[in-house]
């Protein structure tokens, strides 16, 4: 299946809510089908957690812009987005992260590396920032969103202690990880989601502690090496009846 690399990245417009694909992201009531069910399953079966990346192959700019935008469009509980996605390009920093990832070379050799981070002390100020953003996007007064603010404050900030909010924020990053992995597969880009790293070391190397963030999961993206023995290995999954329960 041919990868849809034809979309043209646009420079980000001023403001926190401007889309990077202004023309492509216009919502329609009934969008046209862009991929068939068979094609979707083909792409998802093609993907695997890459063990060896080809360090000479780079993701082109327009494709990477689309993948970054897929992260920005990811869902989160209450739409609160308690995260930052750290794209690590500096080769010196990437080399340091290898040792903090138990020597896994994907961190160094992949075209791009994303470190998913969660806010450590998510609170009322973050909810208020979200409410202001909603008001700006929808063109409504902040005061009209008092009910939404109350629900978010009561359900998340007020209902959880600091540890609970941190755990909640960390779970949200996995929603974005899933979006990124699927989006990459549809674009013919390989990915390696990774939990095998020392978060405290990543936090130190990347200066995350000073930003009130902590690393939760990592994803290396690029193109598989021809010598990766796992590239053609069969995908091991339990059968349909073992993973589904219809009620």
N, C-alpha and C positions, 0 to 999 in steps of 0.2 A: 504494500500500500504506500502510496506516495505521501511524504510528510507535508503538511500544509505550512510551508515556510514562506508563503507569499505575502503574509500580512506585513504592513509597513509600520514600524515603530515611529511614534511621534514624540517629540520632546515633551517632557512633563510640563504641564501648564502651572502657573502659580496657584497655590492653594492646596490643601491637604486632600481634596476629594476629586481632583481632576484625573480622568482616565488617560492612560497612555495610548489608547487606541480609540480615539473619540468617534471615528466613523464606524469601527467594527463593533463597538459595545452598545450601540443604540438598541434598546430593548424593543421587542415586538411582542404582540399578544400571543402569536403562534409562530415561533421561530421555525425556519426551514430545517429539515433534518440534514445535518452535516456529515454524519457517519452512520453506517448501517450497524445493526446489532452484531452481524458476523464480523465486520471490520473491527468493532470495539473489542470483541473477544479475541480476535487474532492479535491485536496489539498488546492486550493484557497477558496473553499467553507467551508472547515474544519476550516480554520484560522479565528480568530476574535481578537479584541483588548482585551486581557486578563485583567480582573479586580482583580483577586486573583491568585497569583502564589503559588505553593507549595515550601516553602523555603528549604525543605529537598532534593529536586531533583536538580542535577547539570548537566549541559551540558558537555558531555565528551570532552576530549582534541582534538581529531581528528575532531569532529563535529564543535567545536568552531574555530579551525584553518581554516576550510573550510569557515565558516561564515565571519571570518576576511578577508580571501582572496577575498570573494565575494565583500566586501567593497572596497578593493584595486582595483578590476577590474571594479568598477562602472564607468559609463560614466560621462563626464562633458563637458561643453561648451568649444570647442577648445582643449579638453583634458587637461585643465589647472589645475584641481584638487585643487581648492582654499580652502582646508579643512584640518582638522585633526579630527580623530575619537578617542575620549578619552574613553578608557575602564576603568571603575571605579570598582576596586576590593576591596579596603579598606573598611571594614564594618563600621568603624567610620565615614568615609567620606560619605558613602552611607546614614547613619542615618542623617547626617547633611542635605543632599540633600532632604530628605523627607519633612522637614519643608519648604524648598524652592520650593517644588512641591505641595503645598497646602495639605500636609498630605497624598498624594497618596502612599500607601505602596508598590506598584509594584517596586518603586525605591529601596527599601530595600530588598524585599523578592525574587525578580527574581534571577536566577542563575547568569546572567551577565547584565551589564548596559552599554550602549553606549551613550555618549553625543556627538552629531554631532556639530562641531564648524566650523565657517567660518573665514577666514582671514579678519581683519578689514581694512587694508590699502593695498589691493592688488595693485601692481604696476609693473613697468618695471623690477625690480629685480626678481619678481616671473615669469614673462614671460621668462626672460633670463635663469632662472633655468630650466624651462620646455624645452626650446630650447636645452640646453646642454644635458638634459636627452633624448630627441628625437634623438639627434645626436649619443649619446652613444648606445642607443638601436638599431638603424638602421645602425650604423657603417658608418656614413657619416660626413663630415666636418661641423662644426657649421656654417661656412660661406655659405654653400649651402642652409641653411634654412632661409636666409635673407627675402625671400618673405613671409614665414609663420610668422616670427617674426613681419614683418611690418603689416600683416593682423591682428594679435592678438593685437598688440599695438594700431592700429587705431580703431579696432572694440570694444575693451573693455577698455583699459587703457585711450586712448585718447578721447573716445566718452562719457565717464561717469565721473561725479564728484565723490568725495570720498563717498558720501552717495549712489550714484548709483552703484558704484563698490561693496560696502558692501551689498546692496540689491541683486545684481547679485550673489555674492558669497554665500549668504544665500540660494538662490533658488537652487543652485547647490547641496547643501547638501540633499535636498529632493529627488533628483535623486538617490543618494546613499541609502537613507532610503527605497525607493521603492524596490531597489535591495535586500537589507537586509531582508525586510519583506517577499518577495517572496521566497528568498533562504531558509529562516528559515522554511517556510511552506512546501517546498519540502523535507526538512530534518526532518520533524515532530517536529519542535521546535516552541513553542508558542512565540508570540511577542506582545508587547503593545507600539505602537508609542504614544508619549506624547508631546503635546504642552502646557499643563497645568503646567507651572513652571515659575519662575521669572528669566529671563536670567541674570540680573545683579547679583543676589545672587549666581547663579551657577558659573558665571565668577569669583566671589570673592572666593568662597569655593574651586574651582578647580585651582585657580591661573592662569586663562586664560588671564586676562588683561595684565599681564607681558609678555605673549607670543604673544600678538597682535591678540588674538583670541576672539570670542564671541560664546556662546552657541546658537544654532538655534532650535534644536529639540532633543528629547531624545527617545531612544528605550530600553525598558526592555525586556530581553529574558530569557526563561526557560520553565517551564512546568506548565500548568494550575492546580489549586487546584480542587479537586473533589467537593468542596463546592462552587465553583464559579457559581452563578445562571445564568450567561450569556453564559456558555459553550454550552448549548443545545438550546439556543434561536435562532429563525429563523433569517437568515441574511436579513436585510431590505435594499433593493435597488430599485431604480426606474426601470420601465420596459424598455425594449430594445428601443422602439420607443421614449422614453423620454430622453435618454442619447446619442443617435446616430443621426447624420445627415450626410447622404451621398450626396455628391455634384458631 
